[in-house]
């Protein structure tokens, strides 16, 4: 929103200078109604008071630089306000809307006020009033009596540095989300004296004054004035952005003491353009406000903003906000990251710096030093000629970054979004090359390789090369620049559910009840889109999140073949997106190809804690590195074996070579790495031999690896993993009998021993890098290569053991992804074969205890209508197939009498089980009909409920409560279907 609206609204500020805490009504107005502070849509909306204020003040505003292309109001909407569109001022300095202006993208046709102009122009904009004692007093302003308005917070800043603007954006957005009205302004960007008076009014009616301090703030007269003003009223809240309170002492700044002020020092107050006494008074006022201690130094933005919002909420009497933030912080501390940080992370400095540059558009801190050390090129004599040969966008962008060190001269990037693709084009950085043959048609266009600063990066590479480790290290290293890291598993069958699981962190409700429109019935697809848009909208605010999509399998969703792009927020916003994938390209983005570790880094990873190998053994390690395909996963397993066992590299290599390799029929893109790398498979067999040697031929650790491939690609509880491992059938029945007898005799100690064995087995898997620990207590993860090999290596009955363990132990709220994995094994989704066949009694239990609760929860809580209905449809087909088998005649000689009566069916032999099977099918049909009712598919629902009524009528009778309930559902469907046929939609 531009200041043209700001000025009209500020014209209604109260004349008094004394303020109280803002009432709940003002908070509600600022958070929900006012388009000036927190607009939630691009529609221009002005309140009646604003229109009346506009008529009270007929002064036209001068033309200032535009804030941003997205913040310009609609001319038709502005025409209704009462002043010409040409008279509206589009400012780039003060903004409290949901889109804080990006000053580095302003049009160059408008002049920017430089630091040297402050001293000459300050008197035209600032007229402070001095009392008889020479002290500073608020500026008395005569305000119209059209209405009253107050703000909770005034936020002042100075500068156009991207990191500063990002921090200010984030702070204001977080405060407004919690219901605190804010006025954000960089007063140095204004040239109009009337606008300065309006901002001064906002300062006067704000409960607290938040001033973001940087090194350049002490030469800005407006920041000094804000410090003096709010300090005199004892409501100053300083936030130290790139310095700390110890650096803000008058003597140190003036006398150039300390490393921070060696260059500027006493020149700062001289550049201020005012009296030295005033400047010292403002700086000394920071000491009196030092109890806040809000520091955003060294990139600790998240902690600073969270503490600022909490303290300000407490001072404003918003206790509910403090409680809500405390609960959110506890949840984030436990569930933000899926894995613990790898303390032994090696290498990847180049890739980390490259990702930072791609996402943020600049590099700071230690990464800047690493980046330039790695990217430095030797000097050449003909520098101009060398530069002309750098035709790729990557090289030219780096050269531009080295030469200027700022954002000046960055050409705009055009983003085109469509349903099928995203096209990224640079307006000026499309280069042409002429072939040696010359000719008119010999020119060919070269597309941009990377687009920096747009907030999305993609990392590609083979399985096991370390993509997840790189993303995890980046997330841990830069997590303070984001409010939260949102980690999403990118497997095609689970990515949509993983995306919708973010609702608990974003505090949005995506249930069907909230996504339905009471005025108009929505179809299932529209309900799903509404749920996704709610999550997407939260990610498109000015609050920065880091969305990590790990192991993206496909650009299209598995369920409805829609693009994954539809889930993501628009690129270029505050939320950043980081993707890892095995795909060569994603959404027309040029990915960052992850290469192998260098020889030194690979050697360090394999040596582990042992660093004194002789030269001959070092050569053997190099041979192992080549044979294992230089994959990071294989190198880490080798290093773990050498660290855990008293074995040297030569003996390990000989053991791996003598290990027989299993002959598997590999198929699919995911098995490409294993199909070519037989040495890695032999290395895994060596690990299994070590486990068997430690715990016996039926090692729990080995069996846990065997069952891991049939679980969902998410964190697996160790107890659930061990239970499935115990349920694997044994080859020797006698051994199984004696084992059962032993367990029955030692039932009192079985719980203790099982937990001890589980912990020992999981610890062994973690120490040998077969599994990795999770941030959830008692959970482990397995690499995709390990999972693929486990499915190929698994013995008969492993998948059935997983189904039994999940059905008997898993929780719907905590392990829903593993329950879905069981459903994929039981039913043939998308022409997939059925992996596990259940007995009728087992199927009835699964339908009642697992399928129905899962489908209802998926439909009602997550609005995944298509997935829930498909699950129920396949469940109906399975029940019908089982019922058909029940009515098929069977020939059992024990059932035959002497009279040789006719062959009977299973339904006749087990009438109770047959009735339970039929009633279970009726329940599923009724559930499907009720869900169809919520999607407007009344004809299908009518057909389903009639089938359910027929079954219950035949078995239970017409007067049974279940039959009566089904008839009520039928009458509702019939009535709605008649209404639709009578009044068809246009």
N, C-alpha and C positions, 0 to 999 in steps of 0.2 A: 504494500500500500504506500502511496506516495505522500509527501508532506502536504499536498494540496488538501487532502482529507485531514491531515494532522492539524493544520492551522485552524480549520473550521471547528474541530473538536476542542482544541486547546483554547479557543475563544470563550469557552464556557467554564473555565476553571474558576474556582472560588477566589475571592480577594483576600481572604484571611491567610496569614502565614502559619498559624498554629494548626497542627494536624493531629488526628487520632488514628487509631488502627482502622483500616478499611473494613467496612461491614461485610457480612456475607453476601448481601445483595450486590454490592459493588464488585465483589469477586466473581459472582455469577455473571454479571453483565460483561466484565472484561474477558472472562474465559469462554463465554458461549455466544454472546450477542454482538460484541463489538468487532467489526471487521478491521478496526484500526490496530488492535493488539494481537489477536490470534485468529485470523480468518482461516476457515477450514475448507474453503472452496474458492475458485477463481471468480465467482459471481460477485459483482459489485453490489453491496448492500449498505445503505446509509439509514441510520435511525431518524426518527422524526425530529429529535432534538438537534441532530447534526444539520438537518436541512434548515431548521429555524436559526441555528447559529450562523449558517452561511448567509442568511438574509440579514442578520444583524451586522455583519461585517462585509461591506461591499468592496473592500480593497482587493484589487487583482494582484496575483503573485507573479513575480518575475520568473523567467525561464532559467532553470538550473540544470545541471547534467542529469540525465535519466538514471534511475537506480538500477534497473535491469529490465531486460525485455519481458521477463515474466511478471514483473511487478507493475506494469503500466495498466491502468484501468481501462475498461471498455469505454470508448467515446460515447456510445449511446447511453451507457449507464451514467456517465458524468453529466450528460446533457440534462438529466432530470434533476440535478442538484441545484441549479440556479445560476451557474456561471459558465462562460464559454470554455470549451475544451482547450482552446489555444492559450488561455490564461492560467491553466493549471501548471503548477511547478512540480516537476519530477526531480526529486532530490536524491542524492547519493550519500547523504551523511547521517540522517536520522531515520531510523526505521524500527518499528516495533511489530511488524507483520511477521508472518510465518516464513518469509523469504528475506533474510537480511542481504542487502545488496553486495554483490561481488565487485569490489572497486577496481579490480585488475582487468575487468572486462568492459570498462566504460569506453565509450566512443572517444577517439582521440581528437575529435573536432571541438570538444569542450575543454577549456583550460582547467588544470588542476591547481589548487593552491599549494604552493611549496612551502617548506619550512622557513625560507628566507622572507616570505611575504607576511609572516605572522606579526612581526614587530611593527610593520607599517600599516597593517589593516586592523589591528586589535582595537584601536580606539574607536573605529567606526562601528564595531559590533558590540563592544562591551563598555558599559558605563556603570561601574560599581559605585555605590554610595558609601561615603565615609562618615562616621559619626564624629562628634567633637573630640573624642579620644583617639581618633585615627584607626579604630578597629573596623573590621569588615562587617557589613550588615546586609541582609537580604535586599534584593532589588524590589522596591514597591511598584507594583504594576496595577493599573486600573483595569479591571476585568469586567466584561459584560455580565449582567445578571440573568442571562438566558437560562442557565442551568448550573449544576455543580458537578465536579469530577475530581477524583483523587487517584493517585497511583500508589501501589505498595512499594515499588522500587524504581529508582532512576539509575540507569546503567550508563556510565560514561567511559569512552575509550578514545584512543588516538592512534591512527596508523591504518595502513591498508595491507599489512602483511597477511598472507593467506592463513597462516596458523592462528594469528590473533583474531581474525574475523571468524574462523571456524570455532574457536573457543567462545567468543562472544555469542555467536549463533546458538551454540549448544547451551550455554548458561541461560540465555533468555528463554529458549524453548523449554528447558527443564523447569524453570520457574513458572512459566505459564501453564504447563501441563498440570502442575500442582495447585493451580488456582490463584497464583499471585500475578497481579497486573504489573507490567513492566513498560518503561519508556527507555529505549535504547538510542543513543545519539553520539555521533562524532561531530562536535560543534565546530571543529576547525574546517570542516568541509563546506560551511555556509558562507554566503556572501550577502544575504539579505538580512538587514537589521531587524525587520519585523519577525522573521523566523527565529532569530536569536531571542527575542522577547518571549515568543511562544514557548521555546524550550526552557527559558528561565522560569516561566510559570509552571511548567511540568516539574522542574526541580523543586519549586516551592511547595507543591502539593504532594510530594512523594514522602512516604514514611521513612525510607532509608535511601541513602545515596551510595551506590556501588561504583567504585572507580577502579578500572583495570589499569594497572601501572606497568609500563615498559620502560626501557632506557630512554626512549624518545619523549616520554611523557613530561619530563622535567623541563623541556624546552618549549612545551606547548602552553600558551597562556590560558587556554580554556581549561585544561586539566588542573593547572595551578588554582584557577578560580574555583573549580568544583571542589578541590581539596579544602580550600579555605572556607568555602560556604558550608559544606556539610560538617566539617570539623567544628565550626562555630556553633552549629546546631546539635552537635554531639550525636549525629546519626550517620557518621562516615563508616563505610565498609570497604577497605582497600583490598584488592586482590593483586598479588605480585605475580606477574606473568613470566617474565624472563629474568627475574632478580629475586632477592630475598630481603626481609626487613632489615637485616644487618647492613645491606648496601645502601640504604636510604637514610644516611646521616648527612647533615649539612656540611660538617667539616670534611668528611671523606670526599664528598662530591666536589666541593669548592677547591680543596687542596689536592685533589687528584690522588687520594690515598686508596690503595687496594688495586687489584687487577682490573676490576670492572670500570673504574673511572680514570684509568691512565691516559686514555685518548681524549675523552671529552672533558671531564672534570669541571673546572670553573666556567667553561664555555657554555654550560647548560643554562645557568641562570642569566648569563649575558644574552643568550639567544631568546630568552623568555620575553624580553622587550618591555618589562615593567620594572618596578622597584625591587631592589634586592631584599628589602625588609619583608615585603609581601611574599616573595619566593621562599625565604627562610621560614616564615610563619607557616606556609603551607606544608613544607617538608617536615618541620617539627611536629605538625599536627598528626602525622602518621604514627608517631610514638604513642600518642594518647589512644589511638585506635588499634594498638598492637594486640589487643586481647583476641581479635578475630583470627589472626595468624593463618590467613588463606593464601597458600602458595601453590602456584602451578608451574613451579620450576622443574626442569629435567623431564618435561612431558607428563607430569603427574596430574593430568587434567581431570580424570574421572574422580579421584579422591577429593580434589579441590572443589569441584562443582557439587559433588554429593554433600560434602561438609558445608558448603555455602548454602545450599538449598535447605539443609536440615537446620542450621543455625538461624537463618532468616525466617523459616517457618516457626521456630520456637519463639523468636522475638515478636512475630506477628500474631502469636497466639493460635497457631494452626497445629494443635496437638495431633489430630488425625493424620496430617501429612507426615509428621515425624514417625508415627507408628507404621504407616504404610511403607515409608522408605526403609525402616529398620527390617521389616519382614522381607522386602525385596532384596536388600543387601545380603541377608542370610541365605536366601534362595540362590542368589548369584554365586556366592562363595562356594556353594556345594555343587552346583550343576552347570556352571558356565563352560568349563572345558571338559571334553570327554576323556582326555588322557592327562596323566601327570607330565610335567615338563621333563624332557630328557636332559639331565645335567651333564651328560657326556656328549652333547651335540657337537659334531665335528664339521668344519668347513662351511660351504654354502654362503660365504660372505658376499660374493658377487650376486647370487640370486636374491638374497635378502635385500640388498641395496637396490637391485633392479625392481623388485616388487614395490618397495617404498616409493621409488621414483614413478612407477606406473600408476600407483594409487593416489599419491598425494601431489605429484607434479614437482616435488622438490625433495631434497635430502637434507637432514639436519643431524647434529650430534655426531656420535662415533661412526654412524653409517656413512656420513659424508666423507670422513677420512678414508674409510675402507673403499668406498666407491671410487674416489679419485686415485687412490693408490693402484687399484686394479685396472682402471680405465685410462690411465695416463698413456699417451703415445709419445714416441721420440720426436724431437723437434726436427723439422726439415727446412731446407733452405728456401725453397719456393713454397711458402705457406699458402699463398692464395691459390696456386695451382692445385695443391693437395686438397684444399677445402672444396674446390669445385668438383672434385671426384667423389666426394662424400654425398652420394645421392639418396641413400636411404634415410627415412625419417628418423630412425634410431640414432644414426651417427650425427645428423644435423642437429637433432634436439640436444644431444650431449654437448656438441660444440657450442651451441647457443647457451647452454647452462654454464659451461666453463667460462665463456667469455663475459657474459653479463652478470651471472649470479643472481638474477632477479627474474620477475615474470614479465618484464617489458618485451614487447615485440612478439608475443606469443600469438600465432595466428588462430583465428577461431576455427572450431571444428563443427561440422554439420553432422547432426545425428538424425538418421532416418529410421523410424520404427514401423514395422508392418507386422501382419499376422504370421508371416512365414520367415522373416529374416530381419536382421539388424545390419544396416550398412553404415559404415563409418568413413567419412571422407574428410580430407583436409582441403580447405579452400585454396590454399596456395602451395601446399607441399605435395603436389602430384607432379612427378618428374617425368621427363621424356628422355629416351635414349635413342640415338640414331645408330643404326647398324653400320658396319664398315662399307657395305655395298651402297649406302646412301639411297636416294630416291625419295619420292614424295610419300609413299606408303610404308616406308621403312621405320617410321616412328612408332613406338609402342609405349603405352602408358604403364607406369609402375605405381602400384597402389601403396598406400602407407603401411608400414610394417607394424608399428606400435602407435597407439594414441595415449599420451601421458596425461595424468591428472584427471581422468574421467571416472575414477573410482571403481574400475573393474579390471581384474587381472586373471589370467588363466595359465595354469602350469600343467604341462603334459609330460608324459614319460612312461616307461615300461613299468609293469607291476614289480614291486619290491625295490624300486630305485630310490625311494625316499621322499615321495611327494607329500605324504601325510606328515612326515617329520618336518619338512620345510614349512608347511602351512602352520603346523603347531608351534614351531619356534617363532615364526613371524607373529602369530597371535599373542603368544606370551610376551614377546619383546615390545609390541606396540599396543597392548590391550588398554593402556591408560589413555590412548587417544580416542577410544570409543567408550560409549556408555556400557556396552556389553558385546561379547563375542558370541554370536549365534551359530552353533555348529550343526550342520545338516548332512546326514548321510545321503549321498547322491545316487544310490542304487535305484534303478528305474521303478521297481515295484513298491518302494518305500519312500521315495522322495516327497511325494505329496503329503503323506501322513507326517513325515518329519518336518515339513514346512509348516503345517497347521499346528504342530505341537508347540510352536513358538508363542501361541496365544497366551500361555501362562506367564511368560516373561514380559510380553508387551502389554499385558493387562487389558485384553480385548475379549469379547464374548463372540464366538463364531458358531454358536449353536443354531439349530434350525429355527427355534422360536424367535431369535433375534434377527435372523436373516430373512424371515418371511415378511411380506408386505400385507397388512391387514386389508388394504383396499383392493388388492389384486393378487390373485393366486399366481405363484411363481412355479415354473417347471423345475425339475431337478437340476438341470444345468445352470439355471439362473441362481438357484440357492447355493450351489457350489461356488459359482463366481462371486457371489456376495460374501461368502466366508473368506475366500482368498483375497478379495479386495480389502477387507477389514485389516488383515495382517499386512498387506502391501501398503495400505495407507499409513499405518504406524511407522513403517520403515521409510516412508517418504517425507517425514517431518524433518525439521532441522536438527534433530537429535541424532548423532552419528552412531551407527552400529556397524560391526564387521560381520557380514554373513559369509560363512565358510561352507562351501559345498564340496565335500570330500568324496572322491571317487565317483564322479558323474559318469554314468554308464551310457546315456543317450541324451540327445537334445530333445527328445519327445518323451512325454510321460507314458508309462506302460499301460495305464488304464484307458485313457481316451485319446492317446496319440496327439495331445496338444503340446505345444512348445513349452519347454521349461522356462523360456523367457517370460511367459505370461505370469509366472509366479514372482518374478523379481521386480523390485522397484526400478523406476527409470534411472538410467545411468547418468552420472554427472551430479548427483545429489550428495548429501552428507553421508549417507550410508554407502559403505564400500562392499564390494563383492569379490570374493577370492575363490577360484574354482580349481580343483585338481581332477584330472581325467586322463584316460588312456587314448582318447580320441585325438586325431591329428589336428582338428579344428573344432571350435565351438562358437556358434552364432556369428560366423564371419570375423571372429576375433583371432588375431595372430597370437598363439599361445607362446609362453616362455618354455622352450624345450629344455627339460632338466637333463643335464649330462651326468656322466659318472663322476665319482669322487676322484680327485687327483691321486697320483701314486703315493704321495706322502700321507695324505689323509686316509686312504684305504689301508696303508700299512699301520697307521696309528689305531685304526678301528680294529684290525685283526690282532694286533699285539695285546691290546687290553692293558692289564696291569703289569704285564711282563715286558720289559723294555730292553733286556740284555741278551737277545738272541745272537748267536754267532752269524757270520756272513752266510754260511751255507744254509742255515735255517731261514734267513731273510730271503734268500733266493727261492726256497720252497714256498714261502708265503706269497711271493710274486706269482709262482705257478698256480697256487690255489686261487689267487685273485683272478687270474685269467680263466681258469676252468669254471669258476662259479659264475662267470658272466659279469663280473664286477658289480653285481647287484648289492645294494647296501644291506638288504636282508640277509643274504648269504654271508657277507663279510662280518656282520654282527653275530651270526650264529657261530662262525669259526672263532671269533674272538671270545665268545662265551665259553666254548668248549676248552680252548686253551687256558682260560682263566680258572675254570672250575675243576679241571682234571689234570693230574700230573702226566701230561703228554706233550711231546714236542711236535712242531709242524711236520717233520718228516714222517713220524709214525702216524699222525692224523691223515696225511695224504695217502699213505699206504692202506690205512683202514678204509678210507672212502673208496679207493679204487677196487678193493677186494669185495666191497659190499655189492651183492647182486641187485641189479635194477629191475624193477617190475615193468612188465609190458602192458601198457594201457592204450586204449584207443582214444586219443585226444581229439576233441572237436570244439569249435567255438573260438571266438576271438580271445576270451579270457584265459584260455589254456595255451596261448601262443608261447609265453615265456617258459612254461614247464615242458612243452613239447620239444623245444630246442635244447633245453638245459637239463640233460640227464644227470650231470654231476651234482646239481642242486638237489635232485631227488635222492641220489645216493647219500648226500649229506644229511637230509632229513631222516633217512633210514638209520643212519649212524646215531642220531639223537634218540630215535625210538629204541634202538638196541641198548643205549645207555640207560634209558628209563626202565626197560625190562630187566636189565642186569641189576639195577638198584632195588626194584620192588618185586621181582619175580616175573614169570611169563605173562601174567595178567596184570601188568602195571596199570594203576589207576590213571597215571599221567598219559600213557599211550592211549588208553580208551577215551579219555577226555578229548584228546586231539581227534580221535576217530569220529566222535559225535558232533564236534564243533561245526562241521561243514553243513549240517542240516538245520542249524539254528539260523535266525535272522542275522544279517550283517550289522549287529549292534552289540553293546556290552552284554555279556552273558553272566548271570549269577553263578558263582562257583558251586553253590549247593545244587542248583538245577543241572549244571553240567555234570557234576559227580553222580547225581541220581540217574541221569540218562546213561552214563557210563556203566553204572551197576546193572542196568536193565539189559545190557547187551547179552544175548544168549551165548551160553558156553558150548563148546564143542563136545565135551565129555559130560554126559548126563550124571555119571556117578560122582564126579567131582562136584557138580552142582548140588547133588543131594547132600553130600557131606558138608558142603558149605552152608546150606540152609539149616542143617542140624546144628552146626556150630553156632550160627547166628541165633537160633532159638534158645540155645543153652546160655548164651552170653547176651541176652536181650537187654539186661540192665546196663551193660557197658557199651552197647552198640552205638549209641548216640555220641558218646565221648570219643570212641575210636574212629567213627566215620568223620567227625569234624577234624580230628587230628590228621587223618589220611588225606582229607580234602585240602587242608592248608598246606600239607607237605607236597602234594601233587601239584597244586597251583603255584607254589613257590618254585618248584623245579621247572615248570614251564616258563615262568618269568625269568629265572636265572639263565636259562639257555636261549632266551629271546624267541622262543616258539610262540609265546603269548606276550601281551603287554598289559600293564596294570591300568586300571581305570580310576578316575577320580571318585567314583562311587565305591564305597567300602564293600568288598566281597565280590567285585565284578572284574572280568578280564575281557580283553579283545584279542581277536586273531586276525592276522593278515589274510588278504584275499587269496594269495598263493597257497597258504597253509590250508585254507578252507577248501579250495578246489582239489588239492591233493588228498585231503581227508575224505572227500566224497568219492574219489576214484579208488582210494585204498581201502575204504570201509568194508567190513565183512557183512554177511547177510544179517538182517534184523536190526541194523544200526538206526535206520530211519524210523522203524516201528518203536524202538526204545526211546527215541527223542519225542515222538508223539505221546507215548505213555507218560513220560516225565513232565512234559509241558501241561498236559491235560490234568494231571493229578496235583501239580504243585504251583503252576504259574498263576500270577495275579493279573487280572484284566487291566487294572489301572497302572501297574508297574512294568508288565511284560507283554503289552499288547502286540509289539512287533514280532515276538516269538510265537504268539498265538496265531498271528497271520501266517507265519512260516509253516505252522502245522496245517492250517487250512489249505495252503498251496500243495502240501503233500497229500492231503486227503481227497481233494477235488481237482479235477482237470481244468484249471483256469487257462483260457486262451489256447485251447487245443493241446495243452500239456498233458502228458500221461499221468494217471493216478499212481502215486508211488507206494502208498500204504493202504491196504485193505483191512477194514475193521469188521469184527463180528457184530451181529445185530445189537446185542446188549451194549457193546462198547459204543456203537454208533448212536444209540438212543441217549446214552449218558453225555456224549460229546455235543449232541444237538441241544440238549437241555441246559447243560452247564457252561458250554463254551460258545457255540455258534450263535444262538439267539442273543445272549448278552453282548457279544462282540458286535453283531450287526446293528442292534439298537443303539449301542453307544457310538458306533461309527457314524450312524445316521444322525442322531440327535445332538451329540456333543460337537462333532467335527464337520457336520454337513456334507459328509462324503456319501451322497445318495447313491451314486452309481456303484461304488464298491460294495456297499451294504446290500443293495438289491441283487447284485450278481452273486454274492455269497449265499443269500437265501435261495436264489434260483437253483444254484448248484446243489445246495443242501436238499431242496425238494426233489431234484432228480435222483440223488443218492437214496433218499427214502423211498421213492417210487421203485427204484431198481431192487432194493431190499424187499419191499412188499411184493413185488412180482415174483421174486425167488421164493417167497413164503407160500404163495399159492400154487407153485409148481409141484406136481405129484412126486413123491419120493418113494423109494422101494427099500423098506427096512424089514428084514426077515424076522426080527424079534417082535415087530408089531403085528405080524400076521397071525391069525387064529386058525384053528383047525378047520373052520368053515371056508377058508380062503376068501375072506371078504375083500372088497376093492382096495387098491393102494390109496393111502391117505396123503394129505399135504402137511407141510410144516405148520400151516395155520390151524389145522385140525389137531395136530400133535401138541402145539404150544399156543392155545387160544389167547391166553393172557398177554403173551409177548406180541402176538399179532395185533391185538387191540391197542396195545401201547404204541406199537409202531404206526398204526393208522392215526391215532389221536395226536401223535407227535407231528405227523405230516399235516394234519388239520391245523395245529397251532402255528406251524411255519406258514401255511397258506393265509391264515388270518392275519399274522404279522405283516406279511407282504401286502395284503389288501389295505391295512391301516396306513402303511407307508405310502402306498399308491394314492391314498386319499390326500396326503400332504403335498403331493406333487401334481395334483390335478388330473391324474390318469384314472378317471372314474370308471371307464369301461373295462380296463384290465382288472382294477380292484373288484368290480362287480363279479367278474368271472371267477376270480380267486375265492372270494368269500362264499359264493354259492357252492363251490366244491367243498369248502370247509364245513358248511352247514350240512351238506349231504352226509359227510363222514360222521359228524357228531349226532345227526339224527338217527343214523343206522345203529350206532353203538350205544350212545348215551340216552337218546330219546329227546323229544321235543321240549320237555319241561326242564331239562338240565340247565344249570346256570350258564355253562359255557355255550350251549346252543342258543340260549336267549341273548347272550351278549353278541354272538355272531349275527343274529337276526337284526339287532339294533344297528350294527355296523352296516349291514346290507341296506336297511331302510335309509340311512344317511347317504350312502353311495347312490341309491336310486333317486333320492330327492335332488342331489347335486347334479347327477347325470341328466335329469329332466330339465333342470334349470339351464344347463349348458346347451342342450338341444333346443330349448325354447328361445334363449337369448345368446346366440353364438357371438363370439368375439369378433370385432371387425378385422 
